[in-house]
Amino acid sequence: MTNSQSTSTQFLTPEESADVDRALLSQSEKFLTRLTISSLRLLNVIAKDSGVTMEDLSHQQVINWFEKDAKIKREKGNEASTLKW
């Protein structure tokens, strides 16, 4: 189990969420902004777990990482996986 899987990872802080709330954006734009910030953080985790830079990540490595995280969740429970949904 990698370090990112053994600890709870927060992909968007309460402060960042509040900043997005204050932004002059529509609700759908705020959602996309939160998703983008969270995705950036998750891509960093995936790159680190894959042993490559984020710029060198391939779509297949992202798919493989999601499959691996889902397998961990099925076999060891939600708390053992990186994504807690």
Backbone as XML, in Angstrom:
<?xml version="1.0"?>
<chain id="A" units="angstrom">
  <residue number="1" name="MET">
    <atom name="N" x="0.855" y="-1.181" z="0.000"/>
    <atom name="CA" x="0.000" y="0.000" z="0.000"/>
    <atom name="C" x="0.895" y="1.236" z="0.000"/>
  </residue>
  <residue number="2" name="THR">
    <atom name="N" x="0.616" y="2.158" z="-0.869"/>
    <atom name="CA" x="1.421" y="3.362" z="-0.946"/>
    <atom name="C" x="0.999" y="4.347" z="0.120"/>
  </residue>
  <residue number="3" name="ASN">
    <atom name="N" x="1.840" y="5.324" z="0.375"/>
    <atom name="CA" x="1.545" y="6.335" z="1.377"/>
    <atom name="C" x="0.251" y="7.063" z="1.081"/>
  </residue>
  <residue number="4" name="SER">
    <atom name="N" x="-0.015" y="7.345" z="-0.188"/>
    <atom name="CA" x="-1.241" y="8.061" z="-0.534"/>
    <atom name="C" x="-2.475" y="7.218" z="-0.242"/>
  </residue>
  <residue number="5" name="GLN">
    <atom name="N" x="-2.315" y="5.909" z="-0.212"/>
    <atom name="CA" x="-3.448" y="5.048" z="0.081"/>
    <atom name="C" x="-3.618" y="4.825" z="1.572"/>
  </residue>
  <residue number="6" name="SER">
    <atom name="N" x="-2.562" y="5.015" z="2.368"/>
    <atom name="CA" x="-2.651" y="4.735" z="3.785"/>
    <atom name="C" x="-3.113" y="5.935" z="4.589"/>
  </residue>
  <residue number="7" name="THR">
    <atom name="N" x="-3.135" y="7.102" z="3.996"/>
    <atom name="CA" x="-3.599" y="8.288" z="4.690"/>
    <atom name="C" x="-4.748" y="8.905" z="3.922"/>
  </residue>
  <residue number="8" name="SER">
    <atom name="N" x="-5.551" y="9.659" z="4.645"/>
    <atom name="CA" x="-6.666" y="10.330" z="4.001"/>
    <atom name="C" x="-6.139" y="11.546" z="3.242"/>
  </residue>
  <residue number="9" name="THR">
    <atom name="N" x="-6.469" y="11.640" z="1.978"/>
    <atom name="CA" x="-6.020" y="12.737" z="1.145"/>
    <atom name="C" x="-7.163" y="13.710" z="0.946"/>
  </residue>
  <residue number="10" name="GLN">
    <atom name="N" x="-6.870" y="14.985" z="1.207"/>
    <atom name="CA" x="-7.877" y="16.020" z="0.987"/>
    <atom name="C" x="-7.535" y="16.702" z="-0.330"/>
  </residue>
  <residue number="11" name="PHE">
    <atom name="N" x="-8.469" y="16.679" z="-1.248"/>
    <atom name="CA" x="-8.219" y="17.216" z="-2.569"/>
    <atom name="C" x="-8.673" y="18.659" z="-2.726"/>
  </residue>
  <residue number="12" name="LEU">
    <atom name="N" x="-9.455" y="19.173" z="-1.794"/>
    <atom name="CA" x="-9.895" y="20.564" z="-1.814"/>
    <atom name="C" x="-10.079" y="21.005" z="-0.364"/>
  </residue>
  <residue number="13" name="THR">
    <atom name="N" x="-9.332" y="22.011" z="0.051"/>
    <atom name="CA" x="-9.421" y="22.466" z="1.432"/>
    <atom name="C" x="-10.676" y="23.320" z="1.629"/>
  </residue>
  <residue number="14" name="PRO">
    <atom name="N" x="-11.130" y="23.450" z="2.876"/>
    <atom name="CA" x="-12.268" y="24.331" z="3.145"/>
    <atom name="C" x="-12.006" y="25.775" z="2.700"/>
  </residue>
  <residue number="15" name="GLU">
    <atom name="N" x="-10.769" y="26.229" z="2.849"/>
    <atom name="CA" x="-10.429" y="27.595" z="2.436"/>
    <atom name="C" x="-10.535" y="27.760" z="0.928"/>
  </residue>
  <residue number="16" name="GLU">
    <atom name="N" x="-10.062" y="26.765" z="0.195"/>
    <atom name="CA" x="-10.167" y="26.823" z="-1.267"/>
    <atom name="C" x="-11.624" y="26.784" z="-1.700"/>
  </residue>
  <residue number="17" name="SER">
    <atom name="N" x="-12.406" y="25.957" z="-1.050"/>
    <atom name="CA" x="-13.824" y="25.881" z="-1.374"/>
    <atom name="C" x="-14.513" y="27.221" z="-1.113"/>
  </residue>
  <residue number="18" name="ALA">
    <atom name="N" x="-14.148" y="27.869" z="-0.006"/>
    <atom name="CA" x="-14.723" y="29.178" z="0.307"/>
    <atom name="C" x="-14.297" y="30.218" z="-0.734"/>
  </residue>
  <residue number="19" name="ASP">
    <atom name="N" x="-13.049" y="30.139" z="-1.193"/>
    <atom name="CA" x="-12.586" y="31.055" z="-2.241"/>
    <atom name="C" x="-13.403" y="30.862" z="-3.522"/>
  </residue>
  <residue number="20" name="VAL">
    <atom name="N" x="-13.671" y="29.608" z="-3.855"/>
    <atom name="CA" x="-14.482" y="29.331" z="-5.040"/>
    <atom name="C" x="-15.890" y="29.880" z="-4.846"/>
  </residue>
  <residue number="21" name="ASP">
    <atom name="N" x="-16.435" y="29.703" z="-3.652"/>
    <atom name="CA" x="-17.779" y="30.233" z="-3.362"/>
    <atom name="C" x="-17.849" y="31.743" z="-3.569"/>
  </residue>
  <residue number="22" name="ARG">
    <atom name="N" x="-16.775" y="32.441" z="-3.220"/>
    <atom name="CA" x="-16.756" y="33.906" z="-3.347"/>
    <atom name="C" x="-16.486" y="34.376" z="-4.778"/>
  </residue>
  <residue number="23" name="ALA">
    <atom name="N" x="-16.027" y="33.493" z="-5.617"/>
    <atom name="CA" x="-15.704" y="33.871" z="-6.996"/>
    <atom name="C" x="-16.969" y="34.269" z="-7.751"/>
  </residue>
  <residue number="24" name="LEU">
    <atom name="N" x="-16.802" y="35.176" z="-8.670"/>
    <atom name="CA" x="-17.926" y="35.645" z="-9.489"/>
    <atom name="C" x="-18.151" y="34.670" z="-10.647"/>
  </residue>
  <residue number="25" name="LEU">
    <atom name="N" x="-18.668" y="33.496" z="-10.274"/>
    <atom name="CA" x="-18.892" y="32.418" z="-11.232"/>
    <atom name="C" x="-20.296" y="31.863" z="-11.049"/>
  </residue>
  <residue number="26" name="SER">
    <atom name="N" x="-20.820" y="31.259" z="-12.099"/>
    <atom name="CA" x="-22.103" y="30.566" z="-11.993"/>
    <atom name="C" x="-21.898" y="29.295" z="-11.158"/>
  </residue>
  <residue number="27" name="GLN">
    <atom name="N" x="-22.988" y="28.668" z="-10.749"/>
    <atom name="CA" x="-22.884" y="27.432" z="-9.967"/>
    <atom name="C" x="-22.165" y="26.336" z="-10.758"/>
  </residue>
  <residue number="28" name="SER">
    <atom name="N" x="-22.457" y="26.221" z="-12.036"/>
    <atom name="CA" x="-21.787" y="25.189" z="-12.828"/>
    <atom name="C" x="-20.293" y="25.499" z="-12.990"/>
  </residue>
  <residue number="29" name="GLU">
    <atom name="N" x="-19.947" y="26.769" z="-13.110"/>
    <atom name="CA" x="-18.530" y="27.146" z="-13.199"/>
    <atom name="C" x="-17.816" y="26.889" z="-11.875"/>
  </residue>
  <residue number="30" name="LYS">
    <atom name="N" x="-18.495" y="27.118" z="-10.763"/>
    <atom name="CA" x="-17.907" y="26.826" z="-9.446"/>
    <atom name="C" x="-17.667" y="25.332" z="-9.292"/>
  </residue>
  <residue number="31" name="PHE">
    <atom name="N" x="-18.631" y="24.520" z="-9.728"/>
    <atom name="CA" x="-18.455" y="23.073" z="-9.672"/>
    <atom name="C" x="-17.236" y="22.657" z="-10.494"/>
  </residue>
  <residue number="32" name="LEU">
    <atom name="N" x="-17.137" y="23.163" z="-11.715"/>
    <atom name="CA" x="-16.013" y="22.813" z="-12.582"/>
    <atom name="C" x="-14.688" y="23.280" z="-11.984"/>
  </residue>
  <residue number="33" name="THR">
    <atom name="N" x="-14.683" y="24.438" z="-11.341"/>
    <atom name="CA" x="-13.466" y="24.941" z="-10.699"/>
    <atom name="C" x="-13.033" y="24.008" z="-9.572"/>
  </residue>
  <residue number="34" name="ARG">
    <atom name="N" x="-13.980" y="23.603" z="-8.719"/>
    <atom name="CA" x="-13.658" y="22.664" z="-7.635"/>
    <atom name="C" x="-13.147" y="21.338" z="-8.206"/>
  </residue>
  <residue number="35" name="LEU">
    <atom name="N" x="-13.808" y="20.862" z="-9.232"/>
    <atom name="CA" x="-13.401" y="19.612" z="-9.866"/>
    <atom name="C" x="-11.988" y="19.715" z="-10.436"/>
  </residue>
  <residue number="36" name="THR">
    <atom name="N" x="-11.674" y="20.846" z="-11.048"/>
    <atom name="CA" x="-10.355" y="21.032" z="-11.652"/>
    <atom name="C" x="-9.264" y="21.080" z="-10.593"/>
  </residue>
  <residue number="37" name="ILE">
    <atom name="N" x="-9.495" y="21.799" z="-9.509"/>
    <atom name="CA" x="-8.510" y="21.864" z="-8.423"/>
    <atom name="C" x="-8.295" y="20.475" z="-7.833"/>
  </residue>
  <residue number="38" name="SER">
    <atom name="N" x="-9.384" y="19.771" z="-7.576"/>
    <atom name="CA" x="-9.287" y="18.418" z="-7.017"/>
    <atom name="C" x="-8.587" y="17.473" z="-7.992"/>
  </residue>
  <residue number="39" name="SER">
    <atom name="N" x="-8.888" y="17.602" z="-9.264"/>
    <atom name="CA" x="-8.267" y="16.742" z="-10.282"/>
    <atom name="C" x="-6.770" y="16.970" z="-10.365"/>
  </residue>
  <residue number="40" name="LEU">
    <atom name="N" x="-6.349" y="18.207" z="-10.244"/>
    <atom name="CA" x="-4.916" y="18.515" z="-10.244"/>
    <atom name="C" x="-4.218" y="17.777" z="-9.114"/>
  </residue>
  <residue number="41" name="ARG">
    <atom name="N" x="-4.811" y="17.821" z="-7.937"/>
    <atom name="CA" x="-4.223" y="17.129" z="-6.786"/>
    <atom name="C" x="-4.216" y="15.617" z="-6.995"/>
  </residue>
  <residue number="42" name="LEU">
    <atom name="N" x="-5.300" y="15.086" z="-7.511"/>
    <atom name="CA" x="-5.377" y="13.646" z="-7.738"/>
    <atom name="C" x="-4.374" y="13.207" z="-8.799"/>
  </residue>
  <residue number="43" name="LEU">
    <atom name="N" x="-4.201" y="13.983" z="-9.845"/>
    <atom name="CA" x="-3.207" y="13.641" z="-10.868"/>
    <atom name="C" x="-1.801" y="13.621" z="-10.281"/>
  </residue>
  <residue number="44" name="ASN">
    <atom name="N" x="-1.522" y="14.500" z="-9.332"/>
    <atom name="CA" x="-0.221" y="14.468" z="-8.654"/>
    <atom name="C" x="-0.043" y="13.169" z="-7.877"/>
  </residue>
  <residue number="45" name="VAL">
    <atom name="N" x="-1.095" y="12.701" z="-7.204"/>
    <atom name="CA" x="-1.042" y="11.429" z="-6.474"/>
    <atom name="C" x="-0.819" y="10.279" z="-7.448"/>
  </residue>
  <residue number="46" name="ILE">
    <atom name="N" x="-1.563" y="10.273" z="-8.537"/>
    <atom name="CA" x="-1.440" y="9.201" z="-9.527"/>
    <atom name="C" x="-0.034" y="9.183" z="-10.123"/>
  </residue>
  <residue number="47" name="ALA">
    <atom name="N" x="0.507" y="10.342" z="-10.451"/>
    <atom name="CA" x="1.860" y="10.413" z="-11.013"/>
    <atom name="C" x="2.883" y="9.881" z="-10.022"/>
  </residue>
  <residue number="48" name="LYS">
    <atom name="N" x="2.765" y="10.291" z="-8.776"/>
    <atom name="CA" x="3.706" y="9.822" z="-7.753"/>
    <atom name="C" x="3.613" y="8.311" z="-7.602"/>
  </residue>
  <residue number="49" name="ASP">
    <atom name="N" x="2.390" y="7.780" z="-7.516"/>
    <atom name="CA" x="2.209" y="6.332" z="-7.390"/>
    <atom name="C" x="2.720" y="5.586" z="-8.616"/>
  </residue>
  <residue number="50" name="SER">
    <atom name="N" x="2.670" y="6.226" z="-9.772"/>
    <atom name="CA" x="3.111" y="5.606" z="-11.026"/>
    <atom name="C" x="4.601" y="5.809" z="-11.280"/>
  </residue>
  <residue number="51" name="GLY">
    <atom name="N" x="5.241" y="6.650" z="-10.490"/>
    <atom name="CA" x="6.673" y="6.884" z="-10.644"/>
    <atom name="C" x="7.039" y="7.729" z="-11.847"/>
  </residue>
  <residue number="52" name="VAL">
    <atom name="N" x="6.128" y="8.610" z="-12.251"/>
    <atom name="CA" x="6.398" y="9.504" z="-13.386"/>
    <atom name="C" x="5.994" y="10.923" z="-12.999"/>
  </residue>
  <residue number="53" name="THR">
    <atom name="N" x="6.389" y="11.871" z="-13.824"/>
    <atom name="CA" x="5.920" y="13.233" z="-13.608"/>
    <atom name="C" x="4.474" y="13.320" z="-14.096"/>
  </residue>
  <residue number="54" name="MET">
    <atom name="N" x="3.777" y="14.301" z="-13.591"/>
    <atom name="CA" x="2.387" y="14.458" z="-14.010"/>
    <atom name="C" x="2.305" y="14.682" z="-15.523"/>
  </residue>
  <residue number="55" name="GLU">
    <atom name="N" x="3.243" y="15.399" z="-16.077"/>
    <atom name="CA" x="3.250" y="15.680" z="-17.514"/>
    <atom name="C" x="3.423" y="14.415" z="-18.339"/>
  </residue>
  <residue number="56" name="ASP">
    <atom name="N" x="4.063" y="13.396" z="-17.745"/>
    <atom name="CA" x="4.320" y="12.159" z="-18.478"/>
    <atom name="C" x="3.253" y="11.094" z="-18.266"/>
  </residue>
  <residue number="57" name="LEU">
    <atom name="N" x="2.240" y="11.393" z="-17.475"/>
    <atom name="CA" x="1.159" y="10.429" z="-17.268"/>
    <atom name="C" x="0.422" y="10.162" z="-18.570"/>
  </residue>
  <residue number="58" name="SER">
    <atom name="N" x="0.148" y="8.912" z="-18.818"/>
    <atom name="CA" x="-0.676" y="8.554" z="-19.980"/>
    <atom name="C" x="-2.098" y="8.278" z="-19.499"/>
  </residue>
  <residue number="59" name="HIS">
    <atom name="N" x="-3.012" y="8.309" z="-20.428"/>
    <atom name="CA" x="-4.388" y="7.994" z="-20.050"/>
    <atom name="C" x="-4.489" y="6.568" z="-19.515"/>
  </residue>
  <residue number="60" name="GLN">
    <atom name="N" x="-3.677" y="5.659" z="-20.030"/>
    <atom name="CA" x="-3.718" y="4.272" z="-19.563"/>
    <atom name="C" x="-3.233" y="4.164" z="-18.121"/>
  </residue>
  <residue number="61" name="GLN">
    <atom name="N" x="-2.235" y="4.954" z="-17.741"/>
    <atom name="CA" x="-1.771" y="4.939" z="-16.359"/>
    <atom name="C" x="-2.863" y="5.457" z="-15.415"/>
  </residue>
  <residue number="62" name="VAL">
    <atom name="N" x="-3.611" y="6.456" z="-15.854"/>
    <atom name="CA" x="-4.713" y="6.973" z="-15.045"/>
    <atom name="C" x="-5.789" y="5.895" z="-14.888"/>
  </residue>
  <residue number="63" name="ILE">
    <atom name="N" x="-6.143" y="5.238" z="-15.968"/>
    <atom name="CA" x="-7.129" y="4.158" z="-15.910"/>
    <atom name="C" x="-6.654" y="3.046" z="-14.982"/>
  </residue>
  <residue number="64" name="ASN">
    <atom name="N" x="-5.397" y="2.644" z="-15.141"/>
    <atom name="CA" x="-4.836" y="1.579" z="-14.306"/>
    <atom name="C" x="-4.877" y="1.963" z="-12.829"/>
  </residue>
  <residue number="65" name="TRP">
    <atom name="N" x="-4.564" y="3.215" z="-12.525"/>
    <atom name="CA" x="-4.578" y="3.669" z="-11.141"/>
    <atom name="C" x="-5.992" y="3.581" z="-10.566"/>
  </residue>
  <residue number="66" name="PHE">
    <atom name="N" x="-6.991" y="4.024" z="-11.330"/>
    <atom name="CA" x="-8.372" y="3.952" z="-10.857"/>
    <atom name="C" x="-8.798" y="2.496" z="-10.648"/>
  </residue>
  <residue number="67" name="GLU">
    <atom name="N" x="-8.395" y="1.612" z="-11.549"/>
    <atom name="CA" x="-8.715" y="0.188" z="-11.378"/>
    <atom name="C" x="-8.079" y="-0.361" z="-10.102"/>
  </residue>
  <residue number="68" name="LYS">
    <atom name="N" x="-6.826" y="0.005" z="-9.869"/>
    <atom name="CA" x="-6.113" y="-0.455" z="-8.675"/>
    <atom name="C" x="-6.781" y="0.081" z="-7.407"/>
  </residue>
  <residue number="69" name="ASP">
    <atom name="N" x="-7.139" y="1.360" z="-7.396"/>
    <atom name="CA" x="-7.779" y="1.949" z="-6.220"/>
    <atom name="C" x="-9.143" y="1.308" z="-5.964"/>
  </residue>
  <residue number="70" name="ALA">
    <atom name="N" x="-9.897" y="1.033" z="-7.023"/>
    <atom name="CA" x="-11.198" y="0.377" z="-6.880"/>
    <atom name="C" x="-11.036" y="-1.037" z="-6.336"/>
  </residue>
  <residue number="71" name="LYS">
    <atom name="N" x="-10.006" y="-1.738" z="-6.777"/>
    <atom name="CA" x="-9.745" y="-3.089" z="-6.282"/>
    <atom name="C" x="-9.409" y="-3.060" z="-4.795"/>
  </residue>
  <residue number="72" name="ILE">
    <atom name="N" x="-8.593" y="-2.108" z="-4.393"/>
    <atom name="CA" x="-8.258" y="-1.955" z="-2.968"/>
    <atom name="C" x="-9.527" y="-1.709" z="-2.161"/>
  </residue>
  <residue number="73" name="LYS">
    <atom name="N" x="-10.392" y="-0.854" z="-2.681"/>
    <atom name="CA" x="-11.654" y="-0.552" z="-1.986"/>
    <atom name="C" x="-12.517" y="-1.812" z="-1.848"/>
  </residue>
  <residue number="74" name="ARG">
    <atom name="N" x="-12.605" y="-2.597" z="-2.906"/>
    <atom name="CA" x="-13.415" y="-3.828" z="-2.860"/>
    <atom name="C" x="-12.831" y="-4.850" z="-1.890"/>
  </residue>
  <residue number="75" name="GLU">
    <atom name="N" x="-11.509" y="-4.979" z="-1.901"/>
    <atom name="CA" x="-10.857" y="-6.029" z="-1.115"/>
    <atom name="C" x="-10.601" y="-5.637" z="0.336"/>
  </residue>
  <residue number="76" name="LYS">
    <atom name="N" x="-10.315" y="-4.348" z="0.585"/>
    <atom name="CA" x="-9.895" y="-3.932" z="1.926"/>
    <atom name="C" x="-10.800" y="-2.895" z="2.566"/>
  </residue>
  <residue number="77" name="GLY">
    <atom name="N" x="-11.783" y="-2.422" z="1.815"/>
    <atom name="CA" x="-12.706" y="-1.444" z="2.361"/>
    <atom name="C" x="-12.383" y="-0.025" z="1.943"/>
  </residue>
  <residue number="78" name="ASN">
    <atom name="N" x="-13.368" y="0.829" z="2.120"/>
    <atom name="CA" x="-13.287" y="2.223" z="1.674"/>
    <atom name="C" x="-12.109" y="2.971" z="2.290"/>
  </residue>
  <residue number="79" name="GLU">
    <atom name="N" x="-11.826" y="2.726" z="3.554"/>
    <atom name="CA" x="-10.754" y="3.459" z="4.236"/>
    <atom name="C" x="-9.365" y="3.102" z="3.725"/>
  </residue>
  <residue number="80" name="ALA">
    <atom name="N" x="-9.201" y="1.973" z="3.078"/>
    <atom name="CA" x="-7.891" y="1.563" z="2.556"/>
    <atom name="C" x="-7.579" y="2.197" z="1.205"/>
  </residue>
  <residue number="81" name="SER">
    <atom name="N" x="-8.594" y="2.680" z="0.515"/>
    <atom name="CA" x="-8.387" y="3.268" z="-0.818"/>
    <atom name="C" x="-8.084" y="4.748" z="-0.711"/>
  </residue>
  <residue number="82" name="THR">
    <atom name="N" x="-7.599" y="5.316" z="-1.779"/>
    <atom name="CA" x="-7.313" y="6.753" z="-1.814"/>
    <atom name="C" x="-8.606" y="7.544" z="-1.949"/>
  </residue>
  <residue number="83" name="LEU">
    <atom name="N" x="-9.464" y="7.138" z="-2.862"/>
    <atom name="CA" x="-10.728" y="7.846" z="-3.081"/>
    <atom name="C" x="-11.781" y="7.310" z="-2.135"/>
  </residue>
  <residue number="84" name="LYS">
    <atom name="N" x="-12.413" y="8.189" z="-1.406"/>
    <atom name="CA" x="-13.374" y="7.795" z="-0.365"/>
    <atom name="C" x="-14.804" y="8.100" z="-0.794"/>
  </residue>
  <residue number="85" name="TRP">
    <atom name="N" x="-15.235" y="7.601" z="-1.918"/>
    <atom name="CA" x="-16.614" y="7.847" z="-2.357"/>
    <atom name="C" x="-17.325" y="6.571" z="-2.607"/>
  </residue>
</chain>
